[in-house]
Amino acid sequence: MVKETSRLRSLRTTAERLRRDVHALGLACRDPRVPWYAKAMATVVVAYALSPIDLIPDFIPVVGYLDDLVLIPLGIALVVWMVPDAVMADCRARATTAVVARGRWIAATLIIALWLAGTLLLWQWYRPTRDSVV
């Protein structure tokens, strides 16, 4: 077995912490002790983190992954700053102990459905009508 380097271990720890915080923000969205504006921002951050569609597509070299490496941690930090400390500690503890495999599929399905509905609405809005065709 190959020994894990300290850099790889650090990256793994950071990724696990981000995953836990995204789940904790999802729990905070449903907590009545969280202000409405923090819930709204947490919803946006969680939706973006779980969304298969990025602001900048991942196939664009360097910049494609840069938005995930910058926007998601900044969004998490902003929401953690807005949520009361006691609530965030409680949500992090629940996220650490929760089994989230089923929840990930439900959340991913919901986000994909929202993107498809938005795409359909845009297509309905911008498609040419029969009257405009000459």
N, C-alpha and C positions, 0 to 999 in steps of 0.2 A: 504494500500500500504506500502510495506517495504521500509524503508529509505536505500538509497544507502550509503555504507560505503566509507570513503575517499580513501581507497586502491582500491576498485572497480571502483570508479570514476576516479582515476588516471590511472588505466589500460585501461579503456574505452577511456579516452582522448588520451593516448599514441597510442592505436590501431587506432583511428580515424586520428591522425596526420600521422602515417605511411601509412595509406590508401591514404590520401591526397597527401603525398610526392611521393608515387609510381605513382599516376595519374599525378602529376606534372612532374615527370621524363619522363613519356610517352609523355607529351606535349613538354618537352625540347628536346626530340629526333627529333622532327619535326621543331624545331626552327633554322633558319639559323644563328643566333648569337652564337650558341653553337659549340665549336670546335669538329672536327670529332672524336677524341679519347674519349671525354666526351659522345658523342652520342653513340659510340660503347659500352662503359661501362654501360651507362644508359639502353641500349637495353638489355644487359645481366642481369642487376639487375631486370628490369621490367619483363622480360621473366621468371626468376627464381621465382619472387614473385607471378606471376600469374599461374605458372606451377603446374599442379596437381601432378607432379613427383618431389620428393625431392632428394637431394644428399644423405641424410640418411632417410630411410622410417620412417614415424611417428609411426608405430606400435612398434618400438624399444623403450623400456621405457626410459624416460628422454632424452636420446641423440637424439631421433627422433624429438622432438620438439625444442631441443637446437639449431639445425642448423637454424631453422626459427627465433628463438629469437636472434641469434647472426649474422648470415650471411646477412640477409636482412637489418637490421639497419646499419651494417657496410658498406654494398654496397651503401645504400642510402647516408650515410655520405660521402663516397668517391666521389660519383658523385656530390653531392651538393658542395663539395669542388672544383671540376673541373669546374662546370658551373658558369659563371659570376653571381654576386649577383643580379643585376638588372633583368636578365633573369629568375633566380630562383624565385624571388619575383613575377614577372609577371605570371609565370607558376603556382605558388602556389595560387595566387588570382584566376586565371581561373579554377584551379582544385577545389577550394572551392565552386565556384558558379555553376560548371557544373553538369549536371545530367549524371551519368556514368553507369546507369543500362544497357543500350543497349551496350555501349562500353565494358563492362565486358564480356558479352556473345560473342561478336565478338573477343575480345582478347583471351578469353579462347578457343574458337573454333580454332583460328589460331594457338595457342600454341599446342593444342592437335594434330592438323593436322601436325605440324612440327615434333612432337615426333613420330607420326606414320610413317611419311615419313622417318625419320632417322632410325627407327627400321626396316622398309622394306629394306632400303639400306644396313644396316648391315646384315640382313638375306640373301639378295642376294649375298653379298660379301663372307660370311662365309659358306653358304650351300654347301654340297658336290656335286660335279659334277658327271654325270653318268660315265664318263671315269675313275674316281678314285675308283669306287666301283668294287670289285673283285668278 
